[in-house]
Amino acid sequence: MRAKVRKWGSSLGIVIPKEVAEARGVGPGDEVLAEIRKISNMREIFGSLRGWKRPTQQIKEEARKGW
C-alpha cells in the first residue's frame, strides 16, 4: 500500500484507506506492523539511465532467459 505522510499536530501519520482496512480486518485501536520506505524521486532514477544504450526489448528478453 502506498500512503502519503501527513502532519498531525506535532506528529506525522498515514491514512489506511477503508478498502485496505476492511480487507485486512483492521479497525480503531488495533496494532499493526508497518514497513516504512521512502519512495525515491522517479526523475532521479530515470535520469541515471540516460547512458544506457541497450534497447528495452533486449533487456526484457535477457531477463526472461531461464524462466
C-alpha positions as a Markdown table, in Angstrom:
| # | Residue | x | y | z |
|---|---|---|---|---|
| 1 | Met | 0.0 | 0.0 | 0.0 |
| 2 | Arg | 1.2 | 3.5 | -0.8 |
| 3 | Ala | 0.4 | 6.3 | 1.5 |
| 4 | Lys | 1.2 | 10.0 | 1.9 |
| 5 | Val | 2.7 | 11.1 | 5.2 |
| 6 | Arg | 0.7 | 14.0 | 6.7 |
| 7 | Lys | 1.3 | 16.2 | 9.7 |
| 8 | Trp | -1.0 | 15.7 | 12.6 |
| 9 | Gly | -0.3 | 18.2 | 15.4 |
| 10 | Ser | 3.4 | 17.7 | 16.3 |
| 11 | Ser | 3.4 | 14.2 | 14.8 |
| 12 | Leu | 3.3 | 12.5 | 11.4 |
| 13 | Gly | 0.8 | 9.9 | 10.3 |
| 14 | Ile | -0.6 | 8.0 | 7.4 |
| 15 | Val | -4.2 | 7.1 | 6.5 |
| 16 | Ile | -5.1 | 3.5 | 5.8 |
| 17 | Pro | -7.8 | 3.5 | 3.1 |
| 18 | Lys | -11.1 | 2.0 | 4.1 |
| 19 | Glu | -10.8 | -0.8 | 1.5 |
| 20 | Val | -7.4 | -1.9 | 2.7 |
| 21 | Ala | -8.5 | -1.7 | 6.4 |
| 22 | Glu | -11.6 | -3.9 | 5.6 |
| 23 | Ala | -9.6 | -6.4 | 3.6 |
| 24 | Arg | -7.1 | -6.8 | 6.4 |
| 25 | Gly | -9.6 | -6.7 | 9.2 |
| 26 | Val | -8.0 | -3.6 | 10.8 |
| 27 | Gly | -10.0 | -1.3 | 13.0 |
| 28 | Pro | -9.6 | 1.5 | 15.5 |
| 29 | Gly | -7.4 | 0.5 | 18.4 |
| 30 | Asp | -5.7 | -2.4 | 16.5 |
| 31 | Glu | -2.0 | -2.6 | 16.5 |
| 32 | Val | -0.4 | -3.0 | 13.1 |
| 33 | Leu | 3.1 | -3.6 | 11.8 |
| 34 | Ala | 4.2 | -1.2 | 9.1 |
| 35 | Glu | 7.3 | -1.2 | 6.9 |
| 36 | Ile | 8.4 | 2.4 | 6.2 |
| 37 | Arg | 10.4 | 3.0 | 3.0 |
| 38 | Lys | 10.7 | 6.4 | 1.3 |
| 39 | Ile | 9.9 | 6.2 | -2.4 |
| 40 | Ser | 12.8 | 7.6 | -4.4 |
| 41 | Asn | 12.4 | 10.5 | -6.7 |
| 42 | Met | 11.5 | 8.9 | -10.1 |
| 43 | Arg | 13.1 | 11.7 | -12.0 |
| 44 | Glu | 16.4 | 11.0 | -10.2 |
| 45 | Ile | 16.1 | 7.2 | -11.1 |
| 46 | Phe | 15.2 | 7.7 | -14.8 |
| 47 | Gly | 17.8 | 10.5 | -15.1 |
| 48 | Ser | 20.5 | 8.0 | -14.1 |
| 49 | Leu | 19.6 | 5.7 | -17.0 |
| 50 | Arg | 20.5 | 8.1 | -19.8 |
| 51 | Gly | 23.8 | 6.4 | -20.6 |
| 52 | Trp | 22.2 | 3.0 | -21.3 |
| 53 | Lys | 22.5 | 2.1 | -25.0 |
| 54 | Arg | 20.6 | -1.3 | -24.9 |
| 55 | Pro | 17.0 | -1.3 | -26.2 |
| 56 | Thr | 14.3 | -2.1 | -23.7 |
| 57 | Gln | 13.2 | -5.2 | -25.7 |
| 58 | Gln | 16.7 | -6.6 | -25.4 |
| 59 | Ile | 16.7 | -6.1 | -21.7 |
| 60 | Lys | 13.3 | -7.8 | -21.3 |
| 61 | Glu | 14.5 | -10.8 | -23.4 |
| 62 | Glu | 17.6 | -11.2 | -21.3 |
| 63 | Ala | 15.5 | -11.1 | -18.1 |
| 64 | Arg | 13.2 | -13.8 | -19.4 |
| 65 | Lys | 16.0 | -16.3 | -20.2 |
| 66 | Gly | 15.8 | -19.3 | -17.9 |
| 67 | Trp | 12.2 | -18.7 | -16.7 |
